[in-house]
Structures are given as structure tokens and as C-alpha cells.
Amino acid sequence: MPTQTFLADLDLLDLSRPTLIHSSFKALSQWGGMPEEWAKDLDDLLSPAGLLIPTFTGRAEDGPDDPPRFDPAETPGYTGALTEAARKLWGAESRSLHPTHSFLCRGRAAEWRMDHATAPTPCSPKSPLGMLAESEGQILLAGCGLKSLTLVHAAEEAAGAPYVMQPEQVRCWIKKDGAWSQTPPIGIHCWKTPRDYSRLEPRLIEAGVMKVKEMRGFRFHVIQAGSALELLTQWIEDDPACVLPY
């Protein structure tokens, strides 16, 4: 089982805590296996404590003039091969109903998907990501680096960073039980401002909320979600430019 070997080699995850995985399958494939095998094995190993995998669909074009349309059964995510394998394996019933930032929610985390459709912002405390942080869960960046650390978006939202949200709320479309319906007006992200989250790596390591391990040519990061979110929110409140490129 390549997944079991990988987790033993990584030796940074606490399997009793809920886990969110952002991944590059190019990195995970160094241990062998296909994305479908990894999705099944990760479900078996991590879902008892709670497992989240992002299946994001948001586009730069999303906005009041072009509101997102989200079908949890058919709309693919763009977050990698493991995401797509898991989405097809687990089905729409595991996916949170958010038009831009849906998550697959398994095991203990299954109920975290319920309120996401009406969350005021994509990464609010009502989102699966917010509930992961509240539950002192952990985040694994498997070979994809801090550019994929969606937790920073949660901190940007909480800190009121001026670049994260679109100025107008949007009524989005979600397909549920075979019929399309509009959400109430909700906040969605603005894509106009570039970020460089790699700037945060030394600060998170120094604060003791992130560990990094290099294996087989790739870097793997494990972040303590609740503690990291608190710090990130404070840093961005103090200096909203701390996540922007130099």
C-alpha cells in the first residue's frame, strides 16, 4: 500500500486529528500507485478522524455579470489528479455545496459540508476549512508548496484584507436534487491581486505551527490549522501586504 508507506516516511501527521490534503500527484506518485488507489487508501486511513480534499472550481471571470454555476456531481475541480479521482470515487454526496470552493468531506468531517452553501465567504468559520481550524485539525501540503495553502484565504477574509473579496456579493447557481437554484447573495473572491504565500514559510516554521520534510525530491509541509490561522490573521491585520510579492 503506497499510501501507508508514504505516511510512515512522512511521520508528521497525527492520524487522530482531522486532515486537509492539498496535493501534487507528481510528488505522491514517487511512492507508486494511481490516484484512485491513493483516494481509496487515504479514505480508509484518515477518514475516521476526518478527511478534507479541496475540489475548487472558482474562475477569474466569476462575478455579478458571470455568476458561477456549480453542479456537485459534474463540475470538475482544478486541484489535481487526486482531487478528481476522489471526486469521482466518493460522489456528489461527499462534496460541500459551495459554488467556488467546495470540499470533499469524509468520515468525522462529513457534517462540515452542510452549511457551506450559505457561508458568507468561501473560507468563513462556516466552511469546512473554518471547521477544520476550529477542531484543531492539520493541513498537509503534499509537494505543492504554500501557493496552495487556502488557509491564508481564511486569514485574509478574517482580517478584512482589502484585496481578497469582490466588492459586490453574488447570487450563484447550484444544482441540487436535479434542479438549479440561486444562492442568497454571498461573497466570492477577487482574483486580481497576486500573492506570494512562500513569504510566510519561515515565519510559520519559527512560530512552531508548521513542519517541513524533504522526501524523494519534493517538500512536504504539515500545518496546525487552528494555531496557524490565528497567527496568519494577526499578521495580515498588522500588514495586509505581508502576503503580496515584493
C-alpha positions as CSV (number, residue, x, y, z in Angstrom):
1,M,0.0,0.0,0.0
2,P,1.9,3.1,-1.2
3,T,-0.2,5.4,0.9
4,Q,0.8,3.6,4.1
5,T,4.5,3.7,3.2
6,F,4.2,7.4,2.4
7,L,2.6,8.3,5.8
8,A,5.2,6.2,7.6
9,D,8.0,8.0,5.7
10,L,6.4,11.4,6.4
11,D,5.9,10.7,10.1
12,L,4.5,14.2,10.7
13,L,0.7,13.6,10.7
14,D,-1.3,12.8,13.8
15,L,-3.8,10.3,12.5
16,S,-6.2,11.0,15.4
17,R,-6.8,14.6,14.1
18,P,-8.8,15.7,11.0
19,T,-6.6,16.3,8.0
20,L,-6.9,18.5,4.9
21,I,-4.7,17.5,1.9
22,H,-3.6,19.8,-0.9
23,S,-1.5,17.7,-3.2
24,S,0.6,17.4,-6.3
25,F,0.2,13.8,-7.5
26,K,3.6,14.1,-9.2
27,A,5.0,14.2,-5.7
28,L,2.8,11.4,-4.3
29,S,3.5,9.2,-7.3
30,Q,7.1,8.7,-6.1
31,W,5.6,6.1,-3.8
32,G,3.8,4.4,-6.6
33,G,0.1,3.7,-7.2
34,M,-2.6,5.5,-9.2
35,P,-4.7,8.5,-8.0
36,E,-7.7,6.1,-7.5
37,E,-5.7,3.9,-5.1
38,W,-4.5,6.9,-3.1
39,A,-8.0,8.2,-2.8
40,K,-9.3,4.9,-1.5
41,D,-6.4,4.3,0.9
42,L,-6.5,7.9,2.3
43,D,-10.2,7.4,2.9
44,D,-9.5,4.2,4.8
45,L,-6.6,5.6,6.8
46,L,-7.7,9.2,7.5
47,S,-11.5,9.5,7.3
48,P,-12.1,8.0,10.8
49,A,-10.6,11.2,12.2
50,G,-11.9,13.4,9.4
51,L,-10.6,14.0,5.9
52,L,-11.0,17.0,3.6
53,I,-9.8,17.3,0.0
54,P,-10.4,20.6,-2.0
55,T,-12.4,20.4,-5.2
56,F,-12.2,24.1,-6.1
57,T,-13.9,25.5,-9.2
58,G,-13.7,29.3,-8.9
59,R,-12.7,31.3,-12.0
60,A,-11.3,34.7,-12.6
61,E,-14.4,35.5,-14.6
62,D,-16.8,34.8,-11.7
63,G,-18.7,37.9,-10.6
64,P,-22.1,39.6,-10.8
65,D,-22.0,39.6,-14.6
66,D,-21.0,36.0,-14.9
67,P,-22.0,34.2,-11.7
68,P,-20.6,30.7,-11.1
69,R,-22.6,27.6,-11.8
70,F,-21.8,24.6,-9.7
71,D,-23.1,21.0,-10.2
72,P,-21.5,18.9,-7.4
73,A,-22.0,15.7,-9.5
74,E,-20.4,17.1,-12.7
75,T,-18.3,20.2,-12.2
76,P,-14.7,19.1,-12.0
77,G,-12.2,20.6,-9.6
78,Y,-8.9,22.0,-10.7
79,T,-6.9,21.0,-7.7
80,G,-5.1,18.0,-9.2
81,A,-5.4,14.3,-10.1
82,L,-6.0,13.1,-6.5
83,T,-8.9,15.6,-6.2
84,E,-10.5,14.3,-9.4
85,A,-10.1,10.6,-8.5
86,A,-11.6,11.2,-5.1
87,R,-14.5,13.3,-6.5
88,K,-15.4,10.5,-8.9
89,L,-14.9,7.8,-6.3
90,W,-16.9,9.4,-3.5
91,G,-19.6,11.2,-5.4
92,A,-21.6,14.4,-5.0
93,E,-22.9,13.4,-1.6
94,S,-19.4,13.9,-0.1
95,R,-19.0,17.4,-1.6
96,S,-19.8,20.7,0.0
97,L,-22.2,22.8,-2.0
98,H,-20.1,25.9,-2.5
99,P,-20.0,27.5,-6.0
100,T,-16.3,28.3,-5.9
101,H,-14.5,26.5,-3.0
102,S,-16.1,23.1,-2.5
103,F,-14.5,20.4,-0.4
104,L,-14.9,16.6,-0.2
105,C,-15.7,15.9,3.4
106,R,-15.3,12.4,4.7
107,G,-15.7,10.5,8.0
108,R,-15.8,12.7,11.0
109,A,-15.7,15.7,8.7
110,A,-18.8,14.7,6.6
111,E,-21.1,17.0,8.5
112,W,-18.8,20.0,7.9
113,R,-20.1,20.3,4.3
114,M,-23.7,21.1,5.4
115,D,-23.6,24.9,5.9
116,H,-21.1,25.8,3.2
117,A,-23.6,26.8,0.5
118,T,-24.8,29.7,2.7
119,A,-21.5,30.7,4.2
120,P,-21.0,34.4,3.8
121,T,-17.5,33.9,2.3
122,P,-15.8,30.9,0.8
123,C,-13.4,30.3,3.8
124,S,-15.5,31.5,6.7
125,P,-15.9,29.8,10.0
126,K,-19.0,28.0,8.5
127,S,-16.8,26.5,5.8
128,P,-15.2,23.0,6.1
129,L,-11.8,24.9,6.3
130,G,-13.1,27.0,9.2
131,M,-14.4,23.9,11.0
132,L,-11.0,22.2,10.5
133,A,-9.3,25.1,12.2
134,E,-11.8,25.1,15.0
135,S,-11.3,21.4,15.5
136,E,-7.5,21.8,15.7
137,G,-7.1,19.8,12.5
138,Q,-4.0,19.7,10.4
139,I,-3.1,20.5,6.7
140,L,-0.8,18.5,4.5
141,L,0.8,20.3,1.5
142,A,2.0,17.2,-0.4
143,G,4.6,18.6,-2.8
144,C,2.6,21.6,-3.9
145,G,4.1,24.3,-1.7
146,L,2.5,27.2,0.2
147,K,0.9,28.6,-3.0
148,S,-1.8,26.0,-2.3
149,L,-2.4,27.0,1.3
150,T,-6.0,28.0,1.2
151,L,-5.9,28.6,5.0
152,V,-4.3,32.0,4.1
153,H,-7.5,33.0,2.3
154,A,-9.4,32.3,5.5
155,A,-7.0,34.6,7.4
156,E,-7.4,37.3,4.6
157,E,-11.1,37.1,5.0
158,A,-11.0,37.2,8.8
159,A,-8.5,40.1,8.7
160,G,-10.6,42.1,6.2
161,A,-7.7,42.3,3.7
162,P,-8.8,44.8,1.0
163,Y,-7.8,42.6,-1.9
164,V,-9.5,39.2,-1.1
165,M,-13.2,39.8,-1.7
166,Q,-15.1,41.2,-4.6
167,P,-16.9,44.5,-3.7
168,E,-20.3,43.1,-4.7
169,Q,-22.0,39.9,-3.4
170,V,-23.1,37.5,-6.0
171,R,-26.1,35.2,-6.4
172,C,-24.6,32.0,-7.6
173,W,-26.2,28.9,-9.2
174,I,-26.0,25.4,-7.6
175,K,-27.6,22.2,-8.9
176,K,-29.2,20.2,-6.1
177,D,-31.6,17.2,-6.4
178,G,-31.6,17.7,-10.2
179,A,-32.7,21.3,-10.2
180,W,-30.8,24.6,-10.4
181,S,-31.4,27.2,-7.8
182,Q,-29.8,30.5,-6.8
183,T,-27.9,31.1,-3.6
184,P,-28.6,34.1,-1.5
185,P,-26.1,36.9,-2.2
186,I,-22.7,35.6,-1.0
187,G,-19.1,36.9,-1.1
188,I,-16.7,35.5,-3.6
189,H,-13.0,36.0,-4.0
190,C,-11.3,38.6,-6.3
191,W,-8.5,37.2,-8.4
192,K,-6.9,40.5,-9.4
193,T,-4.2,40.7,-6.7
194,P,-1.2,38.3,-7.0
195,R,0.0,36.7,-3.8
196,D,3.3,35.1,-2.7
197,Y,2.5,32.9,0.3
198,S,6.0,31.4,0.2
199,R,7.0,34.6,2.1
200,L,5.2,33.1,5.1
201,E,7.1,29.8,5.3
202,P,10.0,31.0,7.6
203,R,7.6,32.8,9.9
204,L,5.3,29.7,10.3
205,I,8.2,27.4,10.9
206,E,9.7,29.8,13.5
207,A,6.3,30.1,15.2
208,G,6.2,26.3,15.6
209,V,2.9,25.8,13.7
210,M,4.4,24.2,10.5
211,K,6.9,21.4,9.9
212,V,8.7,20.7,6.6
213,K,10.2,17.5,5.4
214,E,12.0,16.9,2.1
215,M,11.5,13.4,0.6
216,R,12.3,12.0,-2.9
217,G,12.9,15.4,-4.4
218,F,9.8,17.1,-3.0
219,R,8.9,19.2,0.0
220,F,6.0,18.3,2.3
221,H,4.5,20.7,4.8
222,V,2.3,19.9,7.8
223,I,0.5,22.9,9.3
224,Q,-1.6,23.1,12.6
225,A,-4.7,24.7,11.2
226,G,-6.1,26.5,14.2
227,S,-2.9,28.0,15.6
228,A,-1.7,28.9,12.1
229,L,-5.0,30.6,11.3
230,E,-4.8,32.7,14.4
231,L,-1.3,33.9,13.6
232,L,-1.9,34.5,9.9
233,T,-5.0,36.6,10.7
234,Q,-3.0,38.8,13.1
235,W,-0.1,39.1,10.6
236,I,-2.4,40.2,7.8
237,E,-4.3,42.6,10.1
238,D,-1.0,44.2,11.1
239,D,0.3,44.3,7.5
240,P,-2.0,43.3,4.6
241,A,0.9,43.4,2.2
242,C,2.8,40.6,4.0
243,V,1.4,38.1,1.5
244,L,2.0,40.2,-1.6
245,P,5.0,39.8,-3.8
246,Y,7.9,42.1,-3.1
